[in-house]
Amino acid sequence: MKSDHINTPLNRSAGFDAPFRREADAILRHAGQQEDDDIDLGHVALALSLRQEPSPKKSFFKRGLFAYRWHPLSRYQRHLETIAKDVQHCFRRNKGQTAEDCLAALNEAIIARQGYSGDSETYEDLRNANFMRVMDRKRGLPVALGILFIAAARAQGWDAKGIDFPGHFLFRLEYQGTRLIIDPFHHGLTHDAASLRALLKIVTGQETALDPEHYRPTTNREILLRLQNNLKLRLVRGRHVEKAADIVEAMLLFAPNRTMLWREYALLQAHVGNIGMAITSLETYIERERGHQPRYEAALLLKELKRRLS
């Protein structure tokens, strides 16, 4: 898979002041070159959080291996490994044989032992979509908790996939021919057709027919994009447009072939006055977009941006 180099200030002059960010971007670029099934959900979600970490002091890097032991990624990666081992222990202790036993092991390890839960009280808190902060607080959005569940399930070799349900992330666990649709936000609750219809009405606010598209499996990139979209939308609503642009930049690193992201990145950069970057991104969008009308509209915008730059 071809990955595009995004011309950002970070890429142009990556100095010593942003080592965590450079490291995170390298992980994200690598994910952008991988086939979707090869993407490690937990590792990439951690890299997205690492990108937002404050830069460490220079002295951090003079302590050699000691510093590496306390690097943020290693700490949270060990937590993921601990959860995976706990799931394995719970499953074996209970002589698990069914999909229900798999879910019981996940719920015991993640909810009962670690204390994770959905954050319904401060749902809009940005930390709920930051994977590191979710681990710190043991609270998060459905998609962030879903990544935790899916990563733990896949560590056992179980078939776990995200579900493209509108407005509320769910995941599917399949074992020995049985499929369960699970809500990671509500204590690992399972859904049948009736409860899915009820949930759909809650999230859409209307009587909507349950369609197979509502529970189709989604890709790893789509899960990570959904996680980042939560941050982006909250930042845009709070008028933190420059930070929202930075979130889209991260999305482009691991999903460079998502054409609409280039247009979105251009619009956000234009809004904060980075006209040159907006022009470059819009040109990439026009090159990739196949629809005549969207290309025409983007060409008009590009002409206006170039006029503003001259």
Sequence and secondary structure as in RCSB ss.txt:
>XXXX:A:sequence
MKSDHINTPLNRSAGFDAPFRREADAILRHAGQQEDDDIDLGHVALALSLRQEPSPKKSFFKRGLFAYRWHPLSR
YQRHLETIAKDVQHCFRRNKGQTAEDCLAALNEAIIARQGYSGDSETYEDLRNANFMRVMDRKRGLPVALGILFI
AAARAQGWDAKGIDFPGHFLFRLEYQGTRLIIDPFHHGLTHDAASLRALLKIVTGQETALDPEHYRPTTNREILL
RLQNNLKLRLVRGRHVEKAADIVEAMLLFAPNRTMLWREYALLQAHVGNIGMAITSLETYIERERGHQPRYEAAL
LLKELKRRLS
>XXXX:A:secstr
        HHHH   TT HHHHHHHHHHHHHHHS GGG  HHHHHHHHHHTTS    GGGGGSHHHHHHT HHHH
HHHHHHHHHHHHHHHHHHTT  SHHHHHHHHHIIIIIIT  EE  SSTT GGGG HHHHHHHTEE HHHHHHHHH
HHHHHTT EEEEE  TTS EEEEEETTEEEEEETTTTTEEE HHHHHHHHHHHHSS     GGGG B  HHHHHH
HHHHHHHHHHHHTT HHHHHHHHHHHHHH TT HHHHHHHHHHHHHTT HHHHHHHHHHHHHH   HHHHHHHHH
HHHHHHHHH 
